[in-house]
Amino acid sequence: MLLRLSRLPVMSRITVVLAVACTAIGCQGATPESSAAQGRTLPPASSPSAAQLPAQSIAASRRTAITSAVERVAPAVVTVQTETVERVPADFSEFFFGGRTGERRNAGIGSGFIVRADGVVVTNAHVVGGATKVSVAMRDGTTYDAKVVGVDETNDIAVVKIAATKLPLAPLGTSSDLVVGEWTIAIGNPFGFVLGNSEPSVSVGVVSGVGRNLAGRGEGGGVYVDMIQTDAAINLGNSGGPLVNAMGEVIGVNSSIYSPSGGSIGLGFAIPIDRTKRIVEDLLDHGAVRQPWVGLRLQTPQAQSAREAASAGAIVGRVVPGSPAQRAGVQVGDQIVKATTRAVRNAFDWEARLLEVRVGETMPLVVRRGGRDVTLSVTVGDSPEVTAPKVTVASELQLVTVTDAIRQERGLASTGGALVYKVSDRISDQMGLQQGDVIVQVGRARVGTAEATSTAIERDGARGPVILVFERGQQLLQSSFYLR
């Protein structure tokens, strides 16, 4: 994953080496004897010199579909600057003797592009994740404070807003008809202001592949499936910038690279713009994305490598009672071979198909059962915890009672308890409690519902530390914290 650039190196001296290369046509008349030996390069005898060509002809010969596309999109490309605050020991001695902690402010940088003239900017979730301050720098260097409207970590998309109007827009295209081998242009701010100003950089390549699934996951909750692969150079700081076609339309959001060194080796990946449009609409309308749910879990393939996993098939291992999948007639042991209009060959493809649909939509499904294909129709719903009643504890913890549907959907070992739906940064930092954990015991008392858990936490918190036992990954963990 292209991570936020936390610190830029100080460059005390930059040495630039310029190499002059001849094209095959421009150097036909040059030989070591006729040009290098004389200390100059001669134009071919059959062609006029550059000085003899009309200025208009030179300008016209330089213009291509690439330059036109860049002119169309680059004005809407911005630099996204962030600041995060990290708590650290005040000094070396206090680290060992338990003294007070200080703060360290880290700067990060990424890219983004404007999709609405009143200041709506699209970028990556990992660019603004955890930021205490976000600002947006325009192409001319004008900088605005920005507000994070919404973040979808699953798809690695974020929307931020600045107080400005009549801004240039990046034209949005479609990612549904991409052709492998067509031109792609990556625009953004690689390595931020190390390059001297806020003008975006441009790199060019082709669509190397579509529907790519990244088996190796990066940090965070991103699901990198059904991605556009390009060999256009993408580096640190390019995150969140647009991937553009030769018509000057945004076809993807630059998000991740595969690189042993951290720099571009020609394996870049972008989130398709069709998926991005849906996410941006949800974030603008609701501040969050409604995660589609059908209520089935696939079998874990017994694969020894990513290659084996890619061809293992998508076999249904569990169907949640009362779920959309059960109502549609999906059965354990079915092999999903098609969802929406696209083939499903493995678990990655299935995740990608789920990211294409919205809550309330009907998803056509083809499953292989007993040697024949069966066509089904699944109405996509909200996940059980989304629709379940929420119980808030001291404004810092939001809990949901674990139901049978939630237990089966998440593969929980506990039959009851309180699922952590949301948790504040303070509680998470102090005790390591995370979204998705299930609290099963408070102090010495077992708890079976969100309401019982809230009562027990407030009771114990009034007397001292709150000791929790919770399930994570089918393991029981224990921690404690003070309730303020």
C-alpha positions in Angstrom: 0.0 0.0 0.0 1.2 3.5 -0.7 1.5 4.8 2.8 1.4 8.4 3.9 4.9 10.0 3.6 5.6 10.9 7.3 8.8 12.8 6.8 10.6 14.2 3.8 14.4 14.1 3.8 16.2 17.4 3.8 18.0 17.8 0.5 21.0 20.1 0.9 22.3 19.6 -2.6 20.7 18.4 -5.8 22.9 17.3 -8.6 21.1 17.0 -12.0 22.8 15.1 -14.8 21.2 15.7 -18.2 21.8 13.1 -20.9 21.0 14.1 -24.5 19.6 11.2 -26.4 19.1 11.1 -30.2 16.0 9.5 -31.7 16.5 7.0 -34.5 15.4 9.5 -37.1 17.2 12.6 -35.7 20.6 10.9 -35.5 20.7 9.2 -38.9 23.1 11.7 -40.3 25.4 11.9 -37.2 28.5 9.7 -37.0 31.5 9.9 -34.6 33.5 11.6 -37.5 30.8 14.1 -38.6 29.3 15.2 -35.4 30.9 14.0 -32.1 34.4 14.7 -33.5 33.4 18.2 -34.5 31.8 18.9 -31.2 28.3 19.5 -32.6 25.3 17.6 -33.8 24.2 18.2 -37.4 20.6 17.9 -38.6 19.9 15.4 -41.4 20.7 16.8 -44.8 17.2 16.1 -46.1 15.4 18.0 -43.2 15.4 21.6 -42.3 17.0 22.6 -39.0 14.9 23.3 -36.0 15.6 27.0 -36.4 14.0 26.9 -39.9 10.7 25.3 -38.7 7.8 27.6 -38.1 7.1 27.9 -34.3 3.5 26.9 -34.9 4.7 23.6 -36.5 6.9 22.7 -33.6 4.1 23.4 -31.1 1.7 21.3 -33.1 4.1 18.4 -33.4 4.5 18.2 -29.7 0.8 18.0 -28.9 -0.5 14.5 -28.4 -3.5 12.8 -26.8 -1.4 12.6 -23.6 -0.7 16.4 -23.4 -4.4 17.2 -24.1 -5.5 14.7 -21.3 -3.1 16.3 -18.8 -4.3 19.8 -19.7 -7.8 18.6 -19.0 -7.2 17.0 -15.6 -4.1 18.5 -14.0 -5.8 21.8 -12.9 -8.1 19.7 -10.6 -5.3 17.7 -9.0 -4.4 18.8 -5.5 -1.9 18.0 -2.8 -3.4 16.6 0.5 -1.3 17.5 3.5 -1.9 15.9 6.9 -0.7 16.2 10.4 -0.8 13.4 13.0 0.0 13.6 16.7 1.9 10.8 18.3 2.3 10.4 22.1 5.9 9.7 22.9 8.1 9.8 26.1 9.1 13.4 26.9 12.8 12.4 27.0 15.1 9.4 27.1 15.2 9.1 30.9 11.5 9.4 31.4 11.0 6.5 28.9 12.6 4.2 31.4 11.3 5.7 34.7 7.7 6.0 33.7 7.5 9.8 33.4 5.0 11.8 31.6 4.7 11.6 27.8 5.0 14.3 25.2 3.7 14.8 21.7 5.4 14.4 18.3 3.7 15.9 15.3 4.3 14.0 12.0 3.5 15.5 8.6 2.1 13.4 5.8 1.4 14.0 2.2 -0.7 12.5 -0.6 -2.7 13.5 -3.7 -6.3 14.1 -4.5 -8.6 15.5 -7.2 -11.6 17.8 -7.2 -14.9 16.2 -8.2 -17.3 19.0 -7.4 -16.8 22.8 -8.0 -17.8 23.6 -4.4 -14.6 22.0 -2.9 -15.3 18.2 -2.8 -12.0 16.3 -3.1 -11.4 12.6 -3.4 -8.3 10.9 -2.0 -7.3 7.6 -0.3 -8.5 6.7 3.2 -4.9 5.8 4.2 -3.8 9.4 3.3 -6.1 11.0 5.9 -6.4 8.1 8.3 -5.6 9.2 11.9 -4.9 12.8 10.9 -5.7 15.6 13.4 -5.3 18.2 10.7 -5.9 18.1 6.9 -5.2 20.8 4.3 -5.4 20.9 0.6 -2.9 22.8 -1.7 -4.0 23.8 -5.1 -1.9 23.8 -8.2 -0.9 27.4 -7.7 0.1 26.8 -4.1 -3.1 28.3 -2.5 -3.8 26.2 0.6 -7.1 25.6 2.3 -8.0 23.9 5.6 -10.0 20.8 4.9 -12.7 18.8 6.7 -12.9 15.0 6.3 -16.5 14.3 5.2 -16.2 10.5 5.3 -13.9 7.6 5.0 -14.4 4.1 3.7 -11.4 2.1 4.9 -12.6 -1.1 3.2 -12.3 0.5 -0.3 -9.5 2.9 0.7 -11.5 6.0 -0.4 -12.0 9.3 1.5 -13.8 12.5 0.7 -12.6 15.9 2.1 -14.2 19.3 1.7 -12.6 22.7 1.4 -14.3 26.2 1.6 -13.9 27.2 -2.0 -16.1 27.6 -5.1 -15.9 27.6 -8.9 -13.0 25.1 -8.8 -11.8 23.2 -11.8 -13.2 19.6 -12.0 -11.6 16.3 -13.0 -13.8 14.7 -15.6 -14.9 11.2 -14.5 -15.0 8.4 -17.0 -15.8 4.8 -16.6 -13.8 1.7 -15.6 -16.2 -0.8 -17.1 -14.8 -0.9 -20.6 -11.0 -0.6 -20.1 -8.8 -2.2 -22.7 -5.5 -3.8 -21.7 -2.8 -1.9 -23.4 -4.5 1.5 -23.7 -2.7 4.6 -22.4 -2.9 5.5 -18.8 -1.6 8.7 -17.1 -0.9 8.9 -13.4 -1.1 12.4 -12.0 -0.1 13.4 -8.5 2.6 14.7 -6.2 5.3 12.0 -5.8 7.5 12.8 -2.8 5.5 16.0 -2.2 7.4 19.3 -2.2 10.8 17.7 -2.5 10.3 18.5 -6.2 10.1 22.2 -5.4 6.5 23.3 -5.9 2.9 22.2 -5.9 2.7 21.5 -9.7 1.6 17.9 -10.1 3.8 15.4 -11.8 2.8 13.2 -14.7 3.8 9.7 -15.6 2.6 7.6 -18.5 2.0 3.9 -19.0 -0.7 1.5 -20.1 -3.4 -0.6 -18.6 -1.4 -3.7 -17.6 -4.4 -5.6 -16.4 -7.9 -5.3 -15.0 -9.7 -7.2 -12.2 -6.5 -7.7 -10.3 -6.8 -9.1 -6.8 -3.9 -8.4 -4.4 -3.5 -11.5 -2.3 -1.0 -9.8 0.0 -2.8 -7.2 2.2 -1.3 -4.0 3.5 -1.8 -2.4 6.8 -5.3 -1.2 7.7 -8.7 -2.6 6.7 -8.4 -2.1 2.9 -9.6 -4.8 0.6 -7.6 -4.6 -2.6 -9.6 -6.6 -5.1 -10.8 -5.9 -8.7 -8.1 -3.3 -9.2 -6.7 -1.7 -12.3 -3.0 -2.5 -12.8 -0.8 0.0 -14.6 2.9 0.4 -15.3 2.7 4.2 -15.1 5.2 5.2 -12.4 3.4 5.6 -9.0 5.4 6.5 -5.9 5.0 7.7 -2.4 2.8 10.8 -2.5 0.9 9.7 -5.6 -1.7 8.1 -3.3 -5.2 9.4 -4.0 -4.3 11.0 -7.3 -6.2 10.2 -10.5 -5.4 7.6 -13.1 -6.5 9.0 -16.4 -7.1 7.7 -19.9 -6.0 9.2 -23.2 -9.4 11.1 -23.4 -8.6 13.0 -20.2 -11.1 11.1 -18.1 -10.4 9.7 -14.6 -10.7 5.9 -14.7 -9.2 5.1 -11.2 -7.8 6.4 -7.9 -4.1 5.5 -7.5 -3.9 3.5 -4.3 -1.2 0.8 -4.0 2.0 -0.5 -5.5 3.9 -3.8 -5.4 7.5 -3.0 -4.6 10.3 -4.7 -2.7 12.1 -1.3 -2.4 9.2 1.1 -1.8 9.7 2.8 -5.1 7.9 2.2 -8.4 8.9 -0.9 -10.4 6.0 -0.6 -12.8 3.4 -2.5 -10.7 0.8 0.1 -9.7 -2.8 -0.4 -8.8 -5.8 1.9 -8.9 -9.3 1.7 -7.5 -11.8 1.6 -10.4 -13.7 4.9 -10.8 -17.1 3.2 -11.1 -16.7 1.8 -7.6 -15.3 5.2 -6.4 -18.4 7.1 -7.7 -20.7 4.9 -5.6 -18.6 5.3 -2.5 -18.3 9.1 -2.9 -22.1 9.4 -3.3 -22.6 7.5 -0.1 -20.0 9.5 1.9 -21.5 12.8 0.7 -25.1 11.7 1.4 -24.6 9.8 4.7 -21.0 10.3 5.9 -20.5 6.6 5.7 -20.8 3.7 3.2 -23.5 1.1 3.7 -21.7 -2.2 3.5 -23.5 -4.7 1.4 -24.4 -8.1 3.1 -25.8 -11.3 1.7 -25.2 -13.6 4.7 -22.9 -16.3 3.5 -19.3 -17.3 4.2 -17.0 -19.2 1.9 -15.0 -22.2 2.9 -11.3 -21.5 3.6 -9.4 -23.1 0.7 -6.7 -25.6 1.6 -4.2 -23.8 -0.6 -0.4 -23.7 -0.2 0.2 -20.7 -2.4 -1.6 -17.6 -3.8 -1.7 -19.4 -7.2 -3.6 -22.3 -5.7 -6.0 -20.0 -3.8 -6.7 -18.1 -7.1 -8.1 -21.3 -8.6 -9.7 -22.8 -5.5 -13.3 -21.8 -6.4 -15.8 -20.0 -4.2 -17.5 -22.8 -2.1 -20.2 -21.7 0.3 -19.3 -22.9 3.8 -22.0 -21.2 5.9 -25.3 -19.6 5.3 -26.6 -17.3 8.0 -30.2 -18.1 9.0 -32.7 -15.5 7.9 -30.1 -13.8 5.7 -30.6 -12.6 2.1 -28.6 -15.6 0.9 -30.9 -18.1 2.7 -34.0 -16.4 1.5 -32.6 -16.7 -2.1 -32.0 -20.4 -1.7 -28.2 -20.5 -1.4 -27.1 -23.8 0.2 -23.9 -24.9 2.0 -21.7 -26.6 -0.6 -22.8 -24.5 -3.5 -20.0 -23.2 -5.7 -20.5 -19.6 -6.8 -19.5 -19.3 -10.4 -21.1 -16.0 -11.4 -22.3 -12.9 -9.5 -23.8 -9.8 -11.2 -22.5 -10.3 -14.8 -19.0 -11.4 -13.9 -17.3 -14.7 -13.2 -16.3 -15.8 -9.7 -13.3 -18.0 -9.6 -12.2 -17.6 -6.0 -12.8 -15.8 -2.7 -11.1 -12.6 -4.0 -13.5 -12.4 -7.0 -16.5 -12.9 -4.5 -15.2 -9.9 -2.4 -14.9 -7.9 -5.6 -18.5 -8.6 -6.6 -19.8 -7.6 -3.2 -18.0 -4.2 -3.6 -19.9 -3.6 -6.8 -23.4 -3.8 -5.4 -25.4 -1.5 -3.1 -27.7 -2.2 -0.3 -31.2 -2.8 -1.6 -30.1 -3.9 -5.1 -30.8 -7.3 -6.5 -27.7 -9.4 -7.3 -28.1 -12.2 -9.9 -26.2 -15.3 -8.7 -25.3 -18.5 -10.5 -24.2 -21.5 -8.3 -23.1 -24.9 -9.3 -25.0 -27.6 -7.4 -24.9 -31.3 -8.1 -23.2 -30.9 -11.5 -25.7 -28.3 -12.8 -25.9 -24.5 -12.7 -28.7 -22.9 -10.7 -29.7 -19.2 -11.2 -30.7 -17.3 -8.0 -31.5 -13.8 -7.1 -30.2 -12.2 -3.9 -31.5 -8.9 -2.5 -28.5 -7.3 -0.9 -29.1 -6.1 2.7 -27.3 -4.2 5.5 -25.1 -6.2 7.9 -26.9 -7.4 11.1 -24.9 -5.1 13.4 -25.8 -2.0 11.2 -29.5 -2.5 11.7 -29.3 -3.7 15.3 -30.1 -1.3 18.2 -27.0 0.5 19.6 -26.1 1.0 23.2 -23.7 3.9 23.9 -21.4 3.8 27.0 -20.0 7.1 28.2 -19.9 8.5 24.7 -16.8 6.4 23.9 -18.1 3.0 23.2 -21.0 1.8 21.1 -22.2 -1.8 21.6 -24.5 -4.2 19.8 -26.0 -7.4 21.3 -24.6 -10.5 19.6 -27.4 -12.3 17.8 -27.2 -15.7 16.1 -27.0 -14.0 12.8 -24.0 -11.8 13.9 -22.3 -14.8 15.5 -22.5 -16.9 12.3 -21.7 -14.0 10.0 -18.5 -13.2 12.0 -17.7 -16.8 13.0 -17.7 -16.1 16.7 -17.1 -18.7 19.3 -19.2 -16.8 22.0 -22.9 -17.4 21.9 -23.7 -14.0 23.6 -22.1 -10.8 24.6 -21.7 -7.3 23.2 -20.1 -6.6 19.8 -18.0 -3.4 19.8 -19.6 -1.4 16.9 -17.6 1.8 17.5 -14.8 2.7 20.0 -13.1 6.0 20.7 -9.4 6.5 20.1 -8.8 7.0 23.8 -10.3 3.6 24.8 -8.7 1.9 21.9 -5.3 3.3 22.7 -5.5 2.6 26.5 -6.7 -1.0 26.3 -6.4 -2.1 22.7 -10.1 -2.7 22.3 -11.0 -2.7 18.6 -14.1 -2.5 16.5 -15.4 -6.1 16.0 -14.3 -7.4 19.4 -17.0 -9.1 21.5 -17.1 -8.3 25.3 -18.2 -11.4 27.2 -17.3 -10.5 30.8 -17.0 -7.3 32.9 -15.1 -7.8 36.1 -16.3 -11.2 37.4 -19.7 -11.0 35.8 -20.6 -12.7 32.5 -22.6 -10.5 30.1 -25.0 -11.6 27.4 -26.3 -8.3 26.0 -25.2 -4.8 25.1 -27.5 -3.4 27.8 -26.0 -5.7 30.5 -22.5 -4.8 29.4 -23.2 -1.1 29.6 -24.6 -1.4 33.1 -21.7 -3.5 34.3 -19.1 -1.1 32.8 -20.7 2.0 34.4 -21.0 0.2 37.7 -17.4 -0.9 37.9 -16.1 2.3 36.4 -17.6 4.3 39.2 -15.5 2.3 41.7 -12.2 1.9 39.9 -10.7 0.3 36.8 -13.0 -1.6 34.4 -11.7 -5.1 33.7 -13.0 -6.6 30.4 -12.7 -10.1 28.9 -13.3 -10.0 25.2 -13.1 -12.3 22.2 -11.0 -11.5 19.1 -10.2 -14.1 16.5 -11.9 -16.8 18.6 -9.4 -16.1 21.4 -10.2 -14.6 24.8 -8.2 -11.5 25.8 -8.3 -9.4 29.0 -7.7 -5.7 29.5 -8.6 -2.8 31.8 -9.2 0.9 31.6 -10.6 3.8 33.7 -14.0 5.2 32.8 -14.0 9.1 32.9 
